Amino acid sequence: MKPADVKTADVSTARANPARPNPAGANPARPTRLSARDTLSEALAGILRRPGRAVLTALGTVLGVGSFVAVLGLTATISSQIDGRFNVLTATEVTVEDVATQHDEFAGPAFPADAEQRLRQVAGIAHAGVMWTVRLDPTTPIGALPPGPGPGPGPGGGGAGPGTAGAGSGGTAVVAASPGAVAALAPTLQQGRLYDEFAERSRQRVALVGSGVAERLGITTLATNPVVHIGQEPFTVAGIIADVEREPEHLLSVLVPRSTAEELWGPPGPSGASMLIDTELGAARQVAELVPLALRPDHPEYLKAVPPPDPRMLRSGVTSDLSALFLLLAGICLVIGAVGIANTTLVAVLERTGEIGLRRALGARGRHVSAQFLTESAALGGLGGLVGTALGELTVVAVALVRDWTPVIHPATVVAAPLAGLVTGLLAGLHPAWRAARIEPAEALRR
């Protein structure tokens, strides 16, 4: 072994074991240390050296974390609004179906003629009534003028000749609905009024039309007492419905009294009728249990009452759907932010190769250099997480104010969001820090 080799080996041994004397007379090697305070100060200095780049680097994390907070906050806020609307409207709706033919194929219509009067004895019901779609011949015309051999619509608009499709002419259906059923639809009138119990008892030829049907028939005012003809039968238009809160498909229908429809076209077919009930808030499920027995005490099984679904199930379904969609977008933003931090940190490592070599030559170890760059990337991610959390909260509050909602943000979201940014920055800096730790001092100083 050559003398130089012996000296090198002895020095290496002395570094490995400082208590052992160095044969070459050199001082024992002292291990270098880098405190947490020094690491933070060096990382902060590296970030402040290029503030513009640091801001752009953290922007991806800001967007990702901000989207994360805004998504969770808006999802919770919208879910609470859905619950409120559900309780006000859907939670007060009960439908009753005629299932008599499922139990007896020879059974007639399950709803008695005095169904509305019987339900007035049941507490918690605001409005209730029977309705069904009238079975008409497909060629039955529906128009503002009586059918005839002429070409069709006249100056009044909406007239129909015998060749016009009926029972849905132009997509128009004829629906037999008692006054209680019309009230349960919660209609908003554009003109006129709703027909009442007197029209039901006296079997009057009156009708309600949706705004779409009125426009198609050319009915713009009720001052001229317009008439809609269903085949050869004229019906005076009592009112034009602008909107309904329940079953909006009836805006494309002509509503006539139930007794009038039975007199002209007969009772509904098997299982053709249904009942719509508007209940007081909180009484829907109790009403659904009592209605079959109140209407048909002899055969309550002939009627199937359908209560509103559980609002918690609705909220859970909506929340999961919204969260799955928007959290995916937030995750994509976080990934983009992590790639930006990793790319910028790697560029910084390449630009500061000389600095890294000088630090290594002065005694810094690879883990010290790695810790410095990891701290820089984690600081950028944490800073982006804080700013993104603030922006996400402001977004939720702003949307809630515009929509007149109550903003809902869970505390766990506010705590987890900055940590998500910190973890994102830490993971993004792993590869650049590993590259920096592997730079050899001699090679770095030659560049």
C-alpha positions in Angstrom: 0.0 0.0 0.0 1.3 3.4 -0.9 1.8 6.1 1.7 -0.9 8.3 0.2 -3.3 5.4 0.4 -2.5 4.8 4.0 -3.1 8.5 4.9 -6.4 8.5 3.1 -7.5 5.4 4.9 -6.4 6.8 8.3 -8.3 10.0 7.7 -11.4 8.1 6.7 -11.1 6.0 9.9 -10.6 9.0 12.0 -13.8 10.6 10.6 -15.6 7.4 11.3 -14.3 7.3 14.8 -13.3 10.8 16.1 -12.0 9.3 19.4 -9.2 7.5 17.6 -6.0 9.6 17.1 -5.2 10.6 13.5 -1.8 9.2 12.5 -1.3 12.0 10.0 -1.6 14.6 12.8 -4.8 16.1 11.5 -7.6 17.2 13.8 -10.5 14.9 14.2 -13.4 15.7 11.7 -16.2 17.5 13.4 -19.8 16.7 12.2 -21.6 19.6 10.7 -25.1 20.5 11.9 -27.9 22.6 10.5 -30.5 23.7 13.0 -34.2 24.0 12.2 -33.9 27.8 12.6 -31.1 28.0 10.1 -33.0 25.7 7.7 -36.1 28.0 7.9 -34.0 31.2 7.4 -32.2 29.7 4.4 -35.4 28.5 2.8 -37.0 31.9 3.4 -34.0 33.7 1.9 -34.3 31.4 -1.2 -37.9 32.2 -1.6 -37.5 36.0 -1.2 -34.6 36.0 -3.6 -37.1 35.6 -6.5 -40.5 36.7 -5.2 -42.2 36.8 -8.6 -41.2 33.2 -9.3 -42.3 32.2 -5.8 -45.8 33.8 -6.3 -46.3 32.0 -9.7 -45.1 28.8 -8.2 -47.5 28.9 -5.3 -50.4 29.9 -7.7 -51.2 26.3 -8.6 -51.5 25.3 -5.0 -53.6 28.4 -4.3 -56.0 27.4 -7.1 -56.1 23.8 -6.0 -56.7 24.5 -2.3 -59.1 27.3 -3.0 -61.1 25.0 -5.3 -61.0 22.4 -2.5 -62.4 24.7 0.1 -64.9 26.3 -2.2 -66.2 23.0 -3.4 -66.8 21.6 0.1 -68.2 24.9 1.3 -70.6 25.3 -1.6 -71.6 21.6 -1.5 -72.5 22.0 2.2 -74.3 25.3 1.5 -76.3 23.9 -1.4 -77.2 20.8 0.5 -78.7 22.9 3.3 -80.7 24.9 0.7 -81.9 21.7 -0.9 -83.1 20.5 2.5 -85.0 23.7 3.0 -86.7 23.6 -0.4 -87.4 19.9 0.0 -89.1 20.5 3.4 -91.2 23.4 2.0 -92.4 21.7 -1.2 -91.6 18.1 -1.7 -92.0 17.1 1.9 -95.6 18.3 1.8 -96.6 16.2 -1.2 -98.3 12.8 -1.1 -99.6 10.9 -4.1 -102.1 8.1 -4.0 -102.3 5.6 -6.8 -105.1 3.3 -7.8 -103.8 -0.3 -7.6 -107.2 -2.0 -7.4 -106.6 -4.1 -10.5 -103.6 -5.6 -8.9 -105.8 -7.2 -6.2 -109.0 -7.7 -8.2 -109.1 -7.6 -12.0 -112.8 -6.8 -12.0 -112.6 -4.0 -9.5 -113.7 -0.5 -10.8 -112.1 2.8 -10.0 -110.7 2.8 -6.4 -111.4 6.4 -5.7 -114.9 7.1 -4.4 -117.0 10.0 -5.8 -116.8 11.9 -2.5 -113.0 11.4 -2.1 -112.3 15.1 -1.3 -115.1 15.3 1.3 -113.8 12.2 3.1 -110.3 13.6 3.3 -111.5 16.8 4.9 -111.8 14.8 8.1 -108.1 13.9 8.0 -105.9 16.4 9.9 -102.8 17.8 8.2 -104.3 18.0 4.6 -104.4 21.4 3.0 -105.6 20.4 -0.5 -106.4 17.1 -2.1 -108.1 15.9 -5.3 -108.3 13.2 -7.9 -107.0 13.6 -11.5 -106.4 11.6 -14.6 -105.6 12.0 -18.3 -108.8 11.7 -20.3 -108.8 8.9 -22.9 -109.7 10.5 -26.2 -109.6 9.3 -29.8 -106.3 10.2 -31.4 -108.0 12.2 -34.1 -110.0 14.4 -31.6 -109.0 18.0 -32.4 -108.3 20.5 -29.7 -108.5 24.1 -30.8 -109.9 27.6 -30.3 -112.4 27.1 -33.1 -114.9 24.2 -33.6 -113.7 21.5 -35.9 -115.1 21.6 -39.5 -114.2 20.9 -43.1 -112.2 24.1 -43.3 -108.4 24.3 -43.6 -107.8 24.7 -39.8 -106.9 27.8 -37.8 -108.8 30.9 -38.5 -108.1 34.5 -37.6 -108.5 33.7 -33.9 -105.8 31.1 -34.1 -105.8 27.6 -32.9 -108.8 26.2 -34.8 -108.4 22.7 -36.0 -109.9 20.7 -38.8 -110.8 17.0 -38.6 -107.3 16.1 -39.8 -105.6 17.6 -36.8 -104.2 15.2 -34.3 -106.3 15.1 -31.1 -106.0 14.0 -27.5 -102.7 15.5 -27.5 -103.2 17.7 -30.6 -100.0 19.6 -30.7 -98.8 17.8 -27.6 -101.9 18.9 -25.6 -103.5 16.5 -23.2 -106.9 16.8 -21.5 -106.7 16.2 -17.8 -109.7 15.7 -15.5 -108.9 17.4 -12.2 -111.1 18.2 -9.2 -110.8 21.7 -7.7 -108.7 20.2 -4.8 -106.3 18.6 -7.3 -105.9 21.9 -9.1 -105.2 23.7 -5.8 -102.7 21.0 -4.8 -100.7 21.8 -8.0 -100.0 25.2 -6.4 -100.7 27.1 -9.6 -99.8 30.7 -10.4 -102.5 32.4 -12.5 -101.6 34.6 -15.4 -105.2 35.6 -16.0 -108.7 34.6 -14.8 -109.4 32.3 -11.9 -109.6 28.6 -10.9 -112.8 26.7 -11.2 -114.4 25.9 -7.9 -116.7 23.3 -6.2 -119.8 24.9 -7.8 -118.4 24.1 -11.3 -117.6 20.6 -10.1 -121.1 20.0 -8.8 -122.9 21.5 -11.7 -120.7 19.8 -14.3 -119.9 23.1 -16.1 -118.0 23.3 -19.3 -115.1 25.3 -18.0 -111.3 24.8 -18.5 -107.9 25.9 -17.3 -105.1 26.1 -19.8 -101.4 26.4 -19.4 -99.6 29.4 -20.7 -98.0 27.3 -23.5 -101.3 26.0 -24.6 -102.9 29.4 -24.5 -100.1 30.8 -26.7 -100.5 27.9 -29.2 -104.2 28.5 -29.4 -103.8 32.2 -29.8 -105.6 33.1 -26.5 -104.0 36.3 -25.2 -106.8 37.7 -23.1 -109.9 36.4 -21.2 -111.8 39.7 -21.8 -113.4 38.2 -24.9 -114.5 34.9 -23.1 -112.4 32.6 -25.3 -113.5 29.0 -25.8 -111.4 25.9 -26.4 -113.0 23.1 -28.3 -112.2 19.5 -27.4 -113.7 17.7 -30.3 -117.3 19.1 -30.6 -117.4 20.1 -26.9 -116.8 23.8 -26.2 -115.2 24.8 -22.9 -115.0 28.4 -21.6 -111.5 29.2 -20.6 -111.8 30.3 -16.9 -108.1 30.9 -16.3 -104.6 30.8 -17.8 -101.9 29.2 -15.6 -98.5 30.8 -15.8 -96.7 28.2 -13.6 -97.2 25.4 -11.1 -95.0 24.2 -8.3 -95.9 20.6 -8.7 -96.1 18.4 -11.9 -95.1 21.1 -14.4 -96.2 18.8 -17.3 -99.7 20.1 -16.7 -98.7 23.4 -18.2 -99.1 21.7 -21.5 -102.6 20.4 -20.7 -106.2 21.5 -20.6 -107.7 21.0 -17.2 -111.4 20.3 -16.9 -113.6 19.5 -13.9 -113.6 15.8 -12.9 -117.4 15.5 -13.0 -117.6 17.1 -16.4 -115.0 14.7 -17.8 -116.9 11.7 -16.4 -120.2 12.9 -17.9 -118.6 13.4 -21.4 -116.0 10.7 -21.6 -116.7 8.3 -18.8 -114.8 7.3 -15.7 -111.0 6.7 -15.8 -109.7 3.4 -16.9 -108.3 0.7 -14.6 -105.5 2.2 -12.4 -105.8 5.4 -14.5 -106.6 7.9 -11.7 -104.4 9.2 -9.0 -104.8 11.7 -6.1 -102.5 14.6 -5.3 -102.4 15.8 -1.7 -100.8 18.9 -0.4 -100.2 18.5 3.4 -99.0 20.6 6.2 -95.3 20.6 6.9 -94.3 17.5 8.8 -97.6 15.7 8.3 -96.9 13.9 5.0 -96.0 10.5 6.3 -98.8 10.4 8.8 -101.3 11.4 6.1 -99.9 8.7 3.8 -100.7 6.1 6.4 -104.3 7.3 7.0 -105.5 8.1 3.5 -106.1 4.6 2.1 -108.2 3.7 5.1 -110.1 7.0 5.1 -111.0 6.6 1.4 -111.6 2.9 1.2 -112.2 1.4 4.6 -113.6 -1.7 2.9 -110.5 -2.2 0.7 -107.6 0.0 1.8 -105.2 -2.2 -0.2 -106.8 -0.8 -3.4 -104.9 2.5 -2.8 -101.2 3.0 -2.5 -100.1 6.2 -0.8 -96.6 7.3 -1.8 -95.0 9.6 0.9 -92.1 11.9 0.1 -88.6 10.4 0.2 -86.4 10.9 3.2 -84.7 14.3 2.9 -81.5 12.9 4.4 -81.2 10.4 1.5 -81.7 13.2 -1.0 -79.1 15.4 0.7 -76.7 12.5 0.9 -77.1 11.7 -2.8 -76.8 15.3 -4.0 -73.8 15.9 -1.7 -71.9 12.8 -2.9 -72.6 13.6 -6.6 -71.4 17.2 -6.2 -68.5 16.3 -4.1 -67.3 13.6 -6.4 -67.4 16.0 -9.4 -65.9 19.1 -7.9 -63.3 17.4 -5.7 -62.0 15.8 -8.9 -61.5 19.2 -10.3 -59.9 20.4 -7.1 -57.6 17.4 -7.2 -56.6 18.2 -10.7 -55.7 21.7 -9.6 -53.6 20.4 -6.8 -51.7 18.1 -9.1 -51.1 21.0 -11.5 -49.8 23.0 -8.5 -47.6 20.2 -7.4 -46.1 19.9 -10.8 -45.4 23.6 -10.9 -43.7 23.5 -7.5 -41.6 20.5 -8.5 -40.6 22.1 -11.8 -39.6 25.4 -10.3 -37.7 23.8 -7.4 -35.8 21.6 -9.9 -34.9 24.7 -11.9 -33.7 26.4 -8.7 -31.5 23.4 -8.0 -29.9 23.6 -11.4 -29.4 27.3 -11.1 -27.9 27.1 -7.7 -25.5 24.3 -8.4 -22.5 26.4 -7.6 -24.1 27.5 -4.3 -24.8 23.9 -3.4 -21.2 22.9 -4.2 -19.8 25.7 -2.0 -22.0 24.6 0.9 -20.9 21.0 0.5 -17.3 22.1 0.4 -17.7 24.0 3.6 -19.1 20.9 5.4 -22.8 20.7 4.6 -24.0 17.2 4.1 -26.4 15.9 1.5 -29.3 15.8 4.0 -28.8 19.4 4.9 -29.1 20.5 1.3 -32.1 18.2 0.9 -33.7 19.6 4.0 -33.2 23.2 2.7 -35.0 22.6 -0.6 -37.7 20.5 1.0 -38.4 23.3 3.4 -38.6 25.8 0.5 -41.1 23.7 -1.4 -43.1 23.0 1.7 -43.2 26.7 2.6 -44.5 27.5 -0.9 -47.1 24.8 -0.6 -48.2 25.9 2.9 -48.3 29.6 1.8 -50.4 28.6 -1.2 -52.7 26.5 1.0 -53.3 29.5 3.4 -54.1 31.9 0.6 -56.2 29.3 -1.2 -58.2 28.6 2.0 -58.9 32.3 2.4 -60.0 32.7 -1.2 -62.2 29.6 -1.0 -64.0 30.9 2.1 -64.5 34.3 0.4 -65.9 32.5 -2.6 -68.4 30.6 -0.5 -69.5 33.7 1.4 -69.8 35.7 -1.9 -72.0 33.1 -3.6 -74.1 32.8 -0.5 -74.7 36.5 -0.3 -75.6 36.8 -4.0 -78.0 33.9 -3.8 -79.3 34.9 -0.4 -78.2 31.7 1.2 -76.7 30.9 4.6 -73.0 30.0 4.0 -71.9 26.6 5.5 -68.2 25.8 6.0 -67.1 22.9 8.2 -64.2 23.7 10.6 -62.5 20.5 9.5 -62.3 21.8 5.9 -60.6 25.0 7.1 -58.0 23.1 9.1 -57.3 20.4 6.5 -57.0 22.7 3.5 -53.7 24.5 4.5 -52.3 21.1 5.5 -53.2 19.8 2.1 -51.2 22.6 0.5 -48.2 21.9 2.8 -48.2 18.2 2.0 -48.5 19.0 -1.7 -45.5 21.3 -1.6 -43.5 18.7 0.5 -44.3 15.9 -2.0 -43.5 18.2 -4.9 -40.0 18.9 -3.5 -38.9 15.3 -2.9 -37.3 14.8 -6.3 -35.6 18.2 -6.6 -34.2 17.8 -3.0 -32.9 14.3 -3.9 -31.2 15.7 -6.9 -29.6 18.5 -4.9 -28.3 16.1 -2.3 -26.6 14.0 -4.9 -24.5 16.9 -6.4 -20.8 16.4 -5.8 -18.9 19.4 -4.4 -16.0 19.2 -6.9 -18.2 18.8 -9.9 -20.4 21.7 -8.7 -17.5 24.0 -8.2 -16.2 23.3 -11.7 -19.4 24.7 -13.3 
